[in-house]
């Protein structure tokens, strides 16, 4: 039997039945990704396996560094095959890391390759995969069709002109592709040089002058409206934590002015400024019926040397240990008091916060919206088998698993769609195990619709996207 087979990771007959009957063939709604819109707009044809598989994949870079691979072979300009060979030599050392499963699922699902990847099989796999990459079904359009991807939401800065999204919308691509409004750069008043350069870019794209906080908010609101007109129905924010203290309007204006003058704000000032700005963002989302996503907890850019050399998002982020409950409660409650709390999906990166988020969402449900406040799927360091199991178990214990909006890739790679399959196998293995130990009824009329909804239907109904 090959390593990746029909019943991979499905440990019981009940799990196998539930997966193949109700999960395997559901469409995909990938509502949070970092896919480059230009790759989709141009239906990019990737030159080789390194190009589509290793470029931008900080998960692989972290593993390669841990295996002693030189940085030139991770993020540098080394020959593409040499990079791939370095990854192939690393793969056998990733046993029990999710990368081992993902690697072989991707080789199987995209390239129909059953060989285990190592340095000995590397050349054969390289040649076979590169030959397959010349076919139309491994361009973005072909991949979306192959995996029945009905909708993709990218992650976009407010300064983006969304020209690629407009080109996609005007094409005959069956998959819907929408932007997501992510204004994290508007909060970086502790980095005045970067902040002011971004404000200038925002002013240009919004066709306005920005010399005050009111101007900044007007410009951001203008871009929020523009994104809405392009089909956007989600926002996203990456925060270490939700601050619990809000700046007054006067303090927020002074902090903006200081940043414009090149004076960096302190950590405490950034926190209060962030809290106040997040109120504005929440109100705008609620007005338009958007869904807000908040990704909580990462400690980013830990390695100063690599940050100075390579910049952000190169695999030097980790789990942070800041407290989450009080600030998150204060933020959600403040908006709820104003009747301005939008549909919200919360994601944590620290497993210690699982029960915090699972119970927090229960405080603010209601308004006639099923599952209005969601605890999102296992994210980043938690989107692996154990992390997904823990999330599903805790959500089941504290809330309504049946209303869960399910999995997403959160990926920059077109080869990540088997992560939906991985999640679905995890879900069905968990439910099937419960069936066989008598903890759930062996009743397809109960379990089947729930599985299908978690895989696709709940997200479709919840997000309000035009599909």
Wavefront OBJ file of the C-alpha trace (Angstrom):
o trace
v 0.000 0.000 0.000
v 1.266 3.490 -0.816
v 1.789 5.956 2.032
v -1.002 8.291 0.849
v -3.974 6.014 0.227
v -7.755 6.341 0.253
v -8.091 5.759 3.993
v -4.975 7.708 5.037
v -5.258 8.670 8.747
v -8.826 7.338 9.003
v -8.471 4.843 11.832
v -11.969 3.336 11.971
v -14.546 2.027 9.541
v -16.945 4.738 10.725
v -14.372 7.450 9.997
v -13.740 6.041 6.537
v -17.462 5.988 5.786
v -18.029 9.550 7.015
v -15.075 10.935 5.086
v -15.791 9.275 1.743
v -19.560 9.759 1.935
v -19.807 13.309 3.250
v -16.466 15.167 3.245
v -14.248 14.114 0.379
v -16.252 15.657 -2.453
v -17.353 18.912 -0.851
v -16.244 22.116 -2.628
v -13.666 24.454 -1.096
v -14.253 28.006 0.071
v -10.779 29.284 0.916
v -11.730 32.445 2.768
v -8.305 33.356 4.154
v -5.194 33.038 1.987
v -2.077 34.967 1.051
v -2.130 33.868 -2.588
v -0.704 36.525 -4.938
v -3.618 37.902 -7.007
v -1.292 38.518 -9.953
v -0.557 34.782 -10.216
v -4.298 34.158 -10.519
v -4.941 37.056 -12.904
v -2.202 35.933 -15.285
v -2.925 32.212 -14.776
v 0.786 31.834 -14.081
v 2.563 28.778 -15.417
v 5.251 27.812 -12.927
v 8.662 26.983 -14.342
v 9.649 24.183 -11.974
v 8.827 22.452 -8.700
v 11.037 24.786 -6.709
v 9.202 27.774 -8.137
v 5.741 26.582 -7.117
v 6.680 24.647 -3.972
v 9.552 26.362 -2.127
v 9.349 30.058 -3.001
v 7.705 31.934 -0.135
v 7.134 28.831 2.029
v 8.478 29.788 5.443
v 7.320 26.440 6.917
v 9.845 24.654 4.711
v 12.530 27.284 5.310
v 12.278 26.777 9.090
v 12.682 23.022 8.693
v 15.608 23.409 6.316
v 17.406 25.793 8.678
v 16.839 23.367 11.540
v 18.403 20.676 9.351
v 21.530 22.769 8.826
v 20.775 23.963 5.306
v 22.534 27.166 4.286
v 20.296 30.232 3.918
v 21.308 30.559 0.276
v 19.390 27.345 -0.393
v 16.337 28.545 1.538
v 15.735 32.154 0.536
v 18.766 32.947 -1.605
v 19.367 32.825 -5.352
v 20.799 29.317 -5.529
v 19.943 27.098 -8.489
v 16.311 25.917 -8.259
v 17.256 22.236 -8.364
v 19.845 22.723 -5.620
v 17.136 24.291 -3.459
v 14.815 21.397 -4.178
v 17.566 18.883 -3.417
v 18.184 20.599 -0.072
v 14.468 20.276 0.686
v 14.451 16.637 -0.418
v 17.329 15.951 1.967
v 15.378 17.605 4.775
v 12.083 15.749 4.268
v 13.158 12.443 5.934
v 14.053 14.473 9.022
v 10.511 15.889 9.227
v 8.922 12.609 10.379
v 6.035 13.437 12.778
v 6.129 17.059 11.610
v 3.034 17.964 9.529
v 5.392 18.867 6.692
v 5.968 15.161 6.083
v 2.266 14.550 5.560
v 1.696 17.740 3.557
v 4.683 17.036 1.306
v 3.511 13.591 0.291
v -0.146 14.578 0.002
v 0.851 17.389 -2.356
v 3.064 15.103 -4.439
v 0.190 12.630 -4.703
v -2.697 15.020 -5.341
v -0.962 17.372 -7.796
v 1.581 15.133 -9.529
v 0.300 11.578 -8.912
v 3.637 10.720 -7.316
v 3.656 7.978 -4.684
v 7.423 7.864 -4.053
v 8.692 9.056 -0.688
v 10.814 12.156 -1.170
v 14.476 12.005 -0.193
v 17.794 12.739 -1.868
v 17.700 9.426 -3.758
v 14.237 10.001 -5.239
v 14.724 13.744 -5.770
v 15.810 13.692 -9.426
v 13.002 11.356 -10.511
v 10.384 13.403 -8.656
v 11.837 16.678 -9.961
v 11.646 15.517 -13.570
v 8.173 13.995 -13.248
v 6.722 17.023 -11.451
v 8.272 19.498 -13.854
v 6.791 17.628 -16.797
v 3.359 17.757 -15.157
v 3.770 21.495 -14.512
v 3.596 22.086 -18.249
v -0.052 20.979 -18.293
v -2.931 23.403 -17.991
v -4.345 21.691 -14.902
v -1.421 22.933 -12.784
v -1.880 26.606 -13.509
v -3.951 28.495 -10.909
v -7.077 28.110 -13.056
v -6.470 24.391 -13.458
v -5.752 23.908 -9.753
v -8.955 25.691 -8.734
v -10.922 23.440 -11.078
v -9.103 20.288 -9.934
v -9.915 20.911 -6.254
v -13.359 22.448 -6.864
v -12.340 25.751 -5.272
v -15.457 27.904 -5.477
v -14.025 31.033 -3.864
v -10.681 32.442 -2.733
v -10.129 35.498 -0.554
v -6.677 37.054 -0.688
v -5.136 39.374 1.927
v -4.648 42.957 0.757
v -3.322 46.238 2.082
v -5.679 49.243 1.823
v -3.174 50.886 -0.539
v -3.534 48.112 -3.122
v -5.247 49.309 -6.293
v -6.867 45.864 -6.705
v -6.136 45.952 -10.424
v -5.454 42.199 -10.448
v -8.776 41.540 -8.732
v -10.524 43.676 -11.312
v -8.859 41.708 -14.099
v -9.930 38.436 -12.490
v -13.511 39.672 -12.067
v -13.647 40.578 -15.752
v -12.303 37.192 -16.844
v -14.240 33.963 -17.303
v -12.617 32.298 -14.268
v -15.393 30.277 -12.552
v -13.727 30.610 -9.131
v -14.625 33.844 -7.371
v -11.612 35.766 -6.070
v -12.137 38.593 -3.585
v -9.826 40.899 -1.634
v -9.655 41.131 2.154
v -9.073 44.492 3.849
v -6.021 44.272 6.160
v -4.966 47.671 7.567
v -2.186 46.526 9.918
v 0.205 49.152 8.542
v -2.070 51.895 9.905
v -1.110 50.889 13.453
v 2.689 51.075 13.197
v 3.208 54.454 14.865
v 6.212 52.985 16.693
v 7.994 52.836 13.323
v 7.543 56.399 12.002
v 9.675 56.050 8.887
v 7.755 52.999 7.667
v 4.438 54.401 8.884
v 4.835 57.744 7.130
v 5.911 56.137 3.870
v 2.776 54.012 3.995
v 0.587 57.047 4.806
v 1.967 58.798 1.721
v 1.087 55.777 -0.379
v -2.414 55.703 1.123
v -2.871 59.411 0.406
v -1.917 58.877 -3.225
v -4.270 55.958 -3.820
v -7.123 57.677 -1.946
v -6.438 60.905 -3.852
v -6.349 63.047 -0.718
v -3.990 64.790 1.673
v -3.318 63.134 5.020
v -2.008 65.543 7.644
v -4.155 64.537 10.614
v -5.746 61.469 12.157
v -9.127 62.539 10.811
v -7.626 62.606 7.322
v -6.143 59.150 7.884
v -9.499 57.748 8.963
v -11.260 59.388 6.019
v -8.760 57.872 3.600
v -9.045 54.421 5.160
v -12.828 54.625 5.088
v -12.648 55.592 1.425
v -10.527 52.510 0.733
v -12.891 50.363 2.814
v -15.720 51.544 0.554
v -13.627 50.837 -2.534
v -12.835 47.305 -1.362
v -16.541 46.724 -0.746
v -17.322 47.746 -4.310
v -14.797 45.146 -5.503
v -16.678 42.367 -3.690
v -14.710 42.393 -0.445
v -16.732 41.179 2.536
v -13.964 40.385 5.025
v -11.392 42.342 6.969
v -8.379 40.916 8.764
v -6.054 42.086 11.527
v -2.863 40.578 12.882
v -2.319 41.537 16.535
v -0.122 40.282 19.336
v -3.175 40.856 21.537
v -6.255 43.054 21.727
v -5.355 46.012 23.955
v -7.728 46.596 26.877
v -7.289 50.381 27.165
v -8.557 52.772 24.501
v -6.945 56.088 23.625
v -9.160 59.132 23.772
v -9.727 60.897 20.472
v -7.392 63.663 21.585
v -4.619 61.251 22.569
v -4.958 59.307 19.307
v -4.656 62.534 17.304
v -1.528 63.553 19.231
v 0.054 60.135 18.693
v -0.570 60.371 14.956
v 0.974 63.850 14.876
v 4.067 62.650 16.735
v 4.517 59.779 14.293
v 4.290 62.232 11.396
v 7.054 64.214 13.060
v 9.235 61.101 13.265
v 8.767 60.436 16.982
v 8.163 56.734 17.717
v 5.357 55.837 20.094
v 5.964 53.662 23.126
v 4.525 50.151 23.351
v 1.797 51.368 25.705
v 0.892 54.219 23.351
v 0.764 51.870 20.355
v -1.582 49.607 22.303
v -4.041 52.408 23.104
v -3.856 53.785 19.559
v -4.472 50.291 18.182
v -7.490 49.771 20.427
v -9.089 52.999 19.230
v -8.349 52.352 15.553
v -9.807 48.858 15.869
v -13.072 50.397 17.054
v -13.309 52.386 13.822
v -12.541 49.293 11.748
v -15.155 47.268 13.629
v -17.851 49.903 13.108
v -17.167 50.049 9.370
v -17.352 46.257 9.078
v -20.635 46.153 10.982
v -22.146 48.891 8.788
v -21.401 46.863 5.657
v -22.217 43.423 7.014
v -18.607 42.261 6.675
v -16.918 39.534 8.677
v -13.952 40.618 10.777
v -11.021 38.261 11.275
v -8.551 38.790 14.120
v -5.362 36.718 14.233
v -3.965 36.871 17.749
v -0.698 36.010 19.379
v 2.354 35.706 17.121
v 5.685 37.130 18.200
v 7.044 38.277 14.877
v 10.491 38.917 13.385
v 12.440 37.450 16.301
v 15.702 37.157 14.384
v 17.031 40.682 13.868
v 19.848 39.522 11.607
v 17.500 37.785 9.165
v 14.930 40.583 9.430
v 17.568 43.118 8.383
v 18.742 40.803 5.610
v 15.436 39.499 4.273
v 12.551 41.465 5.805
v 9.251 40.167 7.158
v 7.615 36.753 6.774
v 10.719 34.633 6.331
v 10.022 32.053 9.032
v 11.334 33.834 12.110
v 8.019 34.189 13.919
v 6.876 32.122 16.890
v 4.116 31.680 19.430
v 3.754 34.633 21.783
v 2.624 34.353 25.393
v 0.754 37.616 25.950
v -2.567 37.450 27.835
v -5.560 37.586 25.500
v -8.804 37.402 27.489
v -9.229 40.840 29.059
v -8.371 42.928 26.011
v -10.405 40.766 23.667
v -13.399 40.969 26.000
v -13.070 44.753 26.265
v -12.929 45.158 22.481
v -15.853 42.897 21.649
v -17.935 44.309 24.482
v -17.290 47.910 23.460
v -18.549 47.240 19.948
v -21.440 45.163 21.255
v -22.547 48.038 23.498
v -22.652 50.256 20.410
v -24.615 47.618 18.474
v -21.639 47.675 16.110
v -20.153 44.213 16.613
v -19.701 42.575 13.203
v -19.571 38.881 12.526
v -16.136 37.959 13.817
v -13.717 35.049 13.483
v -11.008 34.831 16.151
v -7.800 32.832 15.645
v -5.185 32.045 18.272
v -1.638 30.882 17.726
v -0.962 29.809 21.332
v -2.716 26.539 22.268
v -2.844 27.813 25.852
v -5.535 30.223 24.612
v -7.808 27.523 23.174
v -10.322 27.519 26.012
v -10.105 31.308 26.302
v -11.320 31.823 22.724
v -13.763 28.906 22.811
v -15.514 30.435 25.818
v -15.084 34.073 24.753
v -17.112 33.598 21.578
v -20.065 32.404 23.663
v -20.271 35.786 25.405
v -21.233 37.677 22.257
v -23.422 35.359 20.203
v -26.880 36.409 19.156
v -28.498 38.933 16.877
v -30.241 36.196 14.958
v -26.979 35.055 13.333
v -26.052 31.406 13.873
v -22.456 31.286 15.078
v -22.053 35.059 14.784
v -18.749 34.964 16.669
v -16.515 32.128 15.509
v -13.371 30.529 16.848
v -11.380 29.920 13.693
v -9.586 26.758 12.664
v -6.153 25.835 13.957
v -3.847 28.533 12.638
v -0.184 28.626 11.663
v 1.663 26.489 14.220
v -1.657 24.834 15.098
v -2.897 23.846 11.629
v -1.551 20.324 12.091
v -3.242 17.095 13.188
v -2.882 17.567 16.947
v -3.672 21.281 16.801
v -6.794 20.694 14.709
v -7.946 17.895 17.013
v -7.504 20.106 20.063
v -9.413 22.941 18.425
v -12.267 20.663 17.365
v -12.468 19.018 20.781
v -12.456 22.283 22.713
v -14.959 23.929 20.373
v -17.210 20.886 20.704
v -17.019 21.034 24.498
v -17.687 24.758 24.811
v -19.781 25.704 21.780
v -21.527 24.394 18.687
v -19.244 22.394 16.421
v -22.138 22.121 13.972
v -21.946 25.897 13.291
v -18.174 25.958 12.722
v -17.070 27.648 9.475
v -14.248 25.193 8.935
v -10.834 25.157 7.321
v -8.760 27.563 5.213
v -5.248 27.360 3.810
v -3.737 30.664 5.072
v -1.145 29.939 2.409
v 0.986 31.654 -0.188
v 1.274 28.427 -2.173
v -0.995 27.084 -4.908
v -0.040 23.600 -3.686
v -1.777 23.930 -0.318
v -5.260 22.683 -1.129
v -4.667 19.215 0.368
v -4.744 21.001 3.732
v -8.529 21.043 3.355
v -8.422 17.286 2.809
v -6.137 16.920 5.838
v -8.612 18.835 8.002
v -11.563 16.837 6.688
v -9.802 13.573 7.465
v -9.078 14.854 10.961
v -12.713 15.877 11.473
v -14.078 12.543 10.252
v -11.522 10.527 12.191
v -12.588 12.321 15.357
v -16.311 11.828 14.705
v -15.863 8.249 13.523
v -13.944 7.375 16.672
v -16.789 8.810 18.735
v -19.314 6.752 16.779
v -17.410 3.521 17.334
v -17.014 4.101 21.075
v -20.697 4.942 21.407
v -20.277 8.649 22.145
v -22.240 9.702 19.046
v -25.186 8.057 17.292
v -24.311 6.036 14.219
v -26.762 8.123 12.229
v -25.880 9.557 8.820
v -28.870 11.895 8.913
v -27.303 13.641 11.923
v -23.620 13.459 11.086
v -23.700 13.821 7.298
v -25.211 17.313 7.078
v -22.986 18.550 9.904
v -19.833 17.319 8.155
v -20.855 18.838 4.834
v -21.653 22.151 6.498
v -18.336 22.310 8.346
v -16.482 21.499 5.123
v -18.269 24.119 3.010
v -21.884 25.058 3.709
v -21.403 26.997 6.933
v -18.739 29.264 5.442
v -20.853 29.777 2.330
v -23.871 30.844 4.362
v -21.949 32.864 6.960
v -19.617 35.026 4.890
v -22.117 36.665 2.565
v -19.888 36.366 -0.488
v -21.356 36.287 -3.967
v -20.681 32.737 -5.181
l 1 2 3 4 5 6 7 8 9 10 11 12 13 14 15 16 17 18 19 20 21 22 23 24 25 26 27 28 29 30 31 32 33 34 35 36 37 38 39 40 41 42 43 44 45 46 47 48 49 50 51 52 53 54 55 56 57 58 59 60 61 62 63 64 65 66 67 68 69 70 71 72 73 74 75 76 77 78 79 80 81 82 83 84 85 86 87 88 89 90 91 92 93 94 95 96 97 98 99 100 101 102 103 104 105 106 107 108 109 110 111 112 113 114 115 116 117 118 119 120 121 122 123 124 125 126 127 128 129 130 131 132 133 134 135 136 137 138 139 140 141 142 143 144 145 146 147 148 149 150 151 152 153 154 155 156 157 158 159 160 161 162 163 164 165 166 167 168 169 170 171 172 173 174 175 176 177 178 179 180 181 182 183 184 185 186 187 188 189 190 191 192 193 194 195 196 197 198 199 200 201 202 203 204 205 206 207 208 209 210 211 212 213 214 215 216 217 218 219 220 221 222 223 224 225 226 227 228 229 230 231 232 233 234 235 236 237 238 239 240 241 242 243 244 245 246 247 248 249 250 251 252 253 254 255 256 257 258 259 260 261 262 263 264 265 266 267 268 269 270 271 272 273 274 275 276 277 278 279 280 281 282 283 284 285 286 287 288 289 290 291 292 293 294 295 296 297 298 299 300 301 302 303 304 305 306 307 308 309 310 311 312 313 314 315 316 317 318 319 320 321 322 323 324 325 326 327 328 329 330 331 332 333 334 335 336 337 338 339 340 341 342 343 344 345 346 347 348 349 350 351 352 353 354 355 356 357 358 359 360 361 362 363 364 365 366 367 368 369 370 371 372 373 374 375 376 377 378 379 380 381 382 383 384 385 386 387 388 389 390 391 392 393 394 395 396 397 398 399 400 401 402 403 404 405 406 407 408 409 410 411 412 413 414 415 416 417 418 419 420 421 422 423 424 425 426 427 428 429 430 431 432 433 434 435 436 437 438 439 440 441 442 443 444 445 446 447 448 449 450 451 452 453 454 455 456 457 458 459 460 461 462 463 464 465 466 467
